[in-house]
Structure formats: C-alpha cells, structure tokens
Amino acid sequence: MTRTDTTRPGPADAVFAERYRAMSSRDARFDGQFITGVHSTGIYCRPSCPAATPKPANVSFYLTAAAAHEAGLRACKRCLPDAVPGSPAWNIRDDLAARAMRLIADGAVERDGVPGLAARLGYTPRHLTRVLVAEVGAGPLALARAHRAQTARVLLINTGLSISEVAFAAGFGSVRQFNDTIAAVYERTPSELRATGGTRRSRDEQTDAAATLATGITLQLPARAPFDGAGVLAFLGTRAIAGVEQATETGYTRTLRLPQGFATVALSLAGTTAAPAILCTAKLTNLADLAPLVSRVRRLLDLDADAAAIAMALAADPALASAVGAIPGIRVPGSMDPEETLFRALIGQQVSVAAARTALTRLAAALGDELPGGGLPGGELPGEDHGPRRLFPTAERIAADGRSVLRGPAARINTIIRVAEALGTGELALDVGETREDLESRLTALAGIGPWTAGYVAMRVLGSPDILLTSDLALRQGAARLGLPGEARALAARGAGWAPWRSYAGMHLWRAAGASVDLLQRSGGALSDAPQPNASSVPIA
C-alpha cells in the first residue's frame, strides 16, 4: 500500500474505506493514527469524535495535524484531536520521514532550524521538505508549528504557568507568535483555551498554582491501550542506578540531561484500563526543554505502541498465545539518553542485573556530576524522599577517568573507553534520527561490540520493533519454557513469522524466563577485541 498523507473517497480506495469505517464506529483504537478532516464544517477530529458522522464526500483523512492545518482546517473543540497517544508509525518506520518526525518531536527544529535538521539526516532542506510534504502532507516548519501548538494546549489546560511561560516552554520565539498560532489552530485565544481545562482561576488561585509549580510541572500523558505500565516501570526500576534513578512501589524517578539544561522526572501510573496514562512530574532548569522531555518519556515507556495489532500478530503463534494473553499491552522500554544506554549495555555484558547495577552505581558516583546546587530549584518532587541528585557520567568524563573506576576484563574496559572516546570526539553519534542499519553497522565497526549489543541498543534507542536477540541465553530459556525452539538458529527461523513485532516477542520470552534464571550461566564468555556474533547477554540497560 502506498503511503499518503491524504485519502479521499473513491470506488477502489481501500485505505479510505477502512478509515471511514473506523471513524463511523468511533473506534478509539485509531485515535492518533490518522485524523478526520471534515470540509463541510472546516474542522478536523480524532476518529472517535462523538459528533455526527459526515458524508464521505465531505471527508479527507490526514496522517498529521499539521497536514490538516495546511488544508485550512481547525481542531475540533469537542474531541481535542491532539489529546491522544501519538501515531506508532514514526517508531515502526525507519525511513527519512519517520526519522525526521522523531527528531521534530524531540525539538530539533526549535534548536537547529530546518537546515540543522536536514544536516543531521544527511539531506538538503529542500529534499527533506519535499519528502515530508509527499509523505505526511506538511513540511518541517509546519510540523514543528503543530507540535508546539499541541504542547502549548497541554500546558495551558494542565498547568499554572503564565501565558508567556507557556509560550516559551512550548518552543515559540515570541508571545505574539504564540498567540497567532493558537488562534490559527484552535480559533481561540490562549486564555479561552485555558478555560476549557476547568473554571477560570482567581488571582489567588493563580498565585497558588505558581507556588505549586515550584515543586514541579505535572502532566498526564495518554498511552495507547492496552498498556502494561506496571511491567515497563518495573523493568526500569529493577535496573535503577542509585543516585541517578530511584524506584518506588508506585513509580520511577530519574535525572537526565536535556538540550538546554537538566531535569528530574517522576513517572507513575494514571488513567484507567481503557484509557491508560502516565503521570509525569518534572523539574527543569530550562522550560524550553519541556517538549523534548515529554517526547523522551513517551519513547522511554513506548506509550504509542499499537498494542492491539502487536497482540493479534503474536498470538497467531500458538506457543506465544498464552503469554500474550497473560500480559496485554507489553512494551519495549526505550531510552532517554542514547549514550547512557550504550554504556549500560557494554558494562552489563556477561554479568547479572545486580552486578551491572553495582558497577554502574560505582561509575556514576565517581564520575557523574551533581545537579546544580545539589538539586533543581523548588525542593523535592511529590513523593520523593531525597531522590536522585546525580547525572549519569558524560562520554568525555568516562574517556578521561573511566579506567580508574571500571572493573572487570581488560578487553571490556578497553571497549568502553574506545566507545567513550568515539562519542566524545563525534566519531560516533547516537540519536533517534538514525536508521537501524546505520546505527548497528557503526557500532559493530568498533572493536569489542558485537551484534547483541548493537541490536539491543537499536531496540532501545530507536524503538526498533523487529529485533529478536536470539544469541541471548535468557531469551532462549524463556522460549524453551513456552515450548519454542531453544537453539538460536531454530528460534530465529520460528521468529521470522513474528515480524514486524519480534522485539515485543522478545520481551515476552524474557518475561517467560523468570527472575529465578541464573543469568550468569551463559555461553558468550569474556569480551574480546573482535566483534562476538555468538555472545550471550541479558537485558540490563
């Protein structure tokens, strides 16, 4: 099927017919995957909008809100079409348009402009714009504008930030630009849009809201149902590095670097089974980092995955059906810091999760920077008890001083230092704008990094949905417990039928292995100076 931004009715248009059926039935599973434009009213809606079903001749379907804006449509005031999980397409796809969409969501246009975005992707601005217009119906500037408008709407409705603070936190260059964009997209002033989130605040209530902001900005981020939120938070919590991360019975907190500064973010479950969400409370040194932070949280928790489609595909294999049924909405944990994820994978090879956590805690304590002033302004995040106050070490610091802290085989330490040096000099770069093929080839070109590490990092950093790490001993043990082949080659052959969702199948196999598996018993042996195609490891990062 040819991808296209806009679909209009036609006798042989199966895409239009499928989307029109979904819209007519108000199927919420399609919210965020496409947008319904109604030309008779001049608005665009989410598929589940409760408004009367328009005639097919009056409807166009779009992949992005920006494309609907470019067509002269305005957001529906009833269904708020941007208040939904994002489209999973940008994580599934690995082409230029998807890579650009991931970077735009991370704030690349605000930081570097369209020329900078194009340069990171290896194309001219003209070619990038042409591809995006053809694929998603809008160029990079329009897409970034729509993303800023959506961020602003969330902040206006859910926080006590002033109008000017919302404008700059959402990435606008001026309050006037902000006002003009909100009026163009929503046909309301910022104050009118804020009023839709509740009753108008009195002056005292605004003061109280500003005081509350001192302890953090709290947002509710929708997830696509079903959502195994407890499972993905437990995965992160089990691997938490003391000082950098903290796991509690109800959530997960960590520090991180962002493009303009630093942040501490606390995540916990919210919403309902039918409409799951994550409560995200953040403190930032620069409000301009809020939109990139939200984008990274969504990727970390895989909030936009099409869980229903994944479950349907994997459950078609009788051996996986019971596991899929037992854990609906399983997620592949992502990454908030690609360089950190790579170091965690390297340090954790051939050791248990507990041993990796100990080694990483030692490294962070010795080489990680304290947050400015021992913490971010405004005191503790809600529910924290002297929470994380240290940043994971930079590549430059590990390259300079890592040998004095790292323990283990000399070959592993040499590999870690080489990687740190390559990252520090720019010889190696990691970000969500990479293709899986390029990322894996650059990693395996470095002595000491084998296919397991490269595949694992691609799965976590890029959100690649179709990676099955058959060299992993724990994964093969889980496969055997489910009655699947326990030998790598046979498991790979069986797993071919799980495409394009093999990463999610792997998460089910790891879960099936169980916590009692002795993860120290593996076939890979120690690291050598050459790539190890048969090295076995565990998901520690």
Steps between C-alpha positions, in 0.01 A plus 500: 500500500641838403531735794325829453412792720148555373236247397174599331206280409524286189351174374825304537652684796533231766693732732221757497236231555687353797544839663142604434375180668722568801374858521134397458531251784687758713779248559739656753775255403566719196535825694836651415554271203314727261289815507156556350463827310140614449493762224132589544573630852867595454622295798706189558425234763633184654334181362303448822342849500136469614377752241262387227667294227567721195428393144793332322514779240570753776785302661876481453737302719841635605798347676590814696333801655743716304362363172147582614613853592659540158166401345334789683330294773480576872510268799167376631409669828301196610738206457841680523667286232853564627421376853562138402795260484732570209514304178703178533608535137797722582652231722418207271631660183870558437482722192593867465154630587477295821852596609417865440176471696685354800752785495231767456317360805830526690521872419765490227340779294479733800866438584665474159246623245406312185860515362628338820233232490576423135875485570450248781303282259753539220278680247444853374215703654326505162505122463391445861207739456399331174501154665303611804236679294461190282491258794313683776351804329706776662855628507730508806405855601127420493555176690706677767233773524227241555711325763554831684127572490417159646758543777361845580144368523606235751685758711217751491244246616709308752743746662501835676772641274445856385419561132855618428648199682281265296608672179870451562462154657318385186784627281357823358738784430262772623166542674358659185596194292344283768173696502476494120562124482247413771239713327574340162494141627224512763304817412530608862725726702739333745280617789189351339686174438617493861140540620406169333711323760278611786357810662678831464770545767478788743810710567563309826457168324751609235746586776445159659553333162828683455609387846410142413711531186805547724482128582451392140285510189255211496351369176293193417631323190250269325609148400352277234297219660562232605807616692721289727616807690586308815726269300699772325543701823615183677755438223645847556481477877683168518793661315495832686844654568515644852538877490391524135171309527261395773227238494209492741194280535299748297742647246841585366709817525822603327727788405601574143670748272288685248602729212478821706567374852416231753186343639358263756191307395267277704271253322205304636189327367178693444179472300293185462535164331305631202679836494841448662737785567825593672518775759819693423633753752814684392734769626715668237775759498361631168132490408593478131598138570147397596389387153816288441457352847142393427610350166772299675266376771257378234784313329639363829165343590399417141168675558402511131544132412206343316452234766186353344669440164810356670293261712297382203813421299691324780201303632470337159790278611343244740817489710482874566124531537489428874782743577337773291169443676662507843681832441282726285669811369861397561748776417861522384673747736669782313777743589519856628874525438645294211862528620405386849312202356805393302728518806250308708486226238880478479553495875225245552622237254572159651387604849173484691259791529607552863871501413441742213305731727783496755761582236291778350428649844875507571567669167229762553612574856860552389454682170144634486435868568274614780199699389565873539476593865445134591159503330264701286325810631181453692563215742395139462270348243173372643558173681879523490717429801840644418468378144755488219745788496778374271531492122634201310864567396568656163697312234783753536529432874495123451768527230721708729456321834311177435801270534540598864141398580406216267555140611501175306678352198753730334338441160166631626656806659693572179177480301319738736781754485520477120126559474520794742780656296307451175190662650702785648670586170184461293634202309198309633160668534177352633153652470144418396567629148714197414392201295536161663740384229729802538498485879579129516772520236675790676488320833626165375782678315645581843721224637333316786139571407308206359153453350325452836610840630429674170156342471410569860602866474304539174194346666520734798623824338307489172202302623561250219207257525646205309819387678524149646823449698526124456858492636362598841501204738214622719285566194564147372417356844172688495430365153558145619259552791232596250565195284692695236844403363777565749779505244589834342471405133175309543353779713593758234324290236188469715515869586489602135126451520474762776620785277471795524456465878794282603621749763169458683520123465844521660355686797249217546784245487703693758196512726452127455860435608405618849704670767637168631709430189872509577599771257869452574500165319547599140685381193665821386811508717704813556516788258778500246637773276296362209122508450329196651211376290423223748534695824210458740381766735202623698285811469666708770503850355 
